[in-house]
Amino acid sequence: MIEGSPLGWVEPAITRPVRRIAGREVDFRRTIAVMAVVNRTPDSFYDRGATFGLEQAVGAARRAVEQGAAWVDIGGARFGPGPAIPVAEEIDRVVPVVEALQGVDAAISVDTFHAEVAAAAIAAGAHVVNDTTGVHDPAIAEVVASSEATLVITHSRAEPRQWFPRPEYDDVVGEVAAFLEERVALAVRHGVPEDRIVLDPGHDLNKNTRHSLELTRRFGELARLGFPLLAAVSNKDFIGETLDRPRDGRLAGSLAAAVFCAMQGARVLRMHNVPESVDAARTVEAILGWREPVYLKHNMVDGPNEEP
């Protein structure tokens, strides 16, 4: 059951809200985690290859953790259409970053739809597999099931790396929910426990801007699914088309969408601009009473001449 409050926020009824991820317990009833994005790809959607080099990727990941990211998502192949990246090459891009990040105070995620890449990354120390193809290959679920890793199941409709022209939905939220429920059942049949599954409705993935706006507006309806929800809204085209902003001008819109999703039940925010996103998430946590202010100073003195 989804519970609303006079504040207008949605409290998702997560079946198993306390999860063990990266060796620590996370209570998604009172936590909004920021997942930083680090792509070792020359054609990445946002940074256009700025972290393609190994040193640049590791440095960006470490900075993100220092800035407060609780998760870091490492990708070796972009979601968008294009030539297939050989599995061995994707492993060579991703695994050295995972290895270099061992011991950091964050969950290390790998964005892949290849079971072989997932297996190599988990062996190197990854804690999360982020499959943007929604378990297109059931073998990836088997890999996760044989480990202690968490699986992010994302809604998308295209074959991996293929175009999906002019997507249409009769009810985008209902169809996304049905897809996610079906893929959860598939993952569970292949051995993934429900308490190691996170769901992502896939903003912009095989959806146009109107679809993504409706998905955001009705994000709270997905809370009925009973799993922690991830919102990947950062710098997406639906933000750009809504505001007429280029990729480097979408921060304000991205934060607005992220905060709206958090208030509608999102518990992981996948974001490029980490410091601003962490501040937004922590402010929401404080508003909801989950986090105390770092200090109290304003209007905390007894008289005008007293120094706070």
SULGI-V66088 format. One record per helix or strand of 2 or more residues. SS is the DSSP state (A for helix, B for strand). FROM is the first residue (numbers start at 1). TO is the last residue. Records with the same first field share a line. If there is no record, write none. Layout:
SS=FROM-TO  FROM-TO
This chain:
B=3-4  10-11  18-21  24-27  33-39  71-75  107-111  128-131  150-154  197-200  228-231  266-271
A=54-66  87-100  115-124  139-145  172-189  194-196  209-217  219-225  237-243  247-249  251-263  274-287
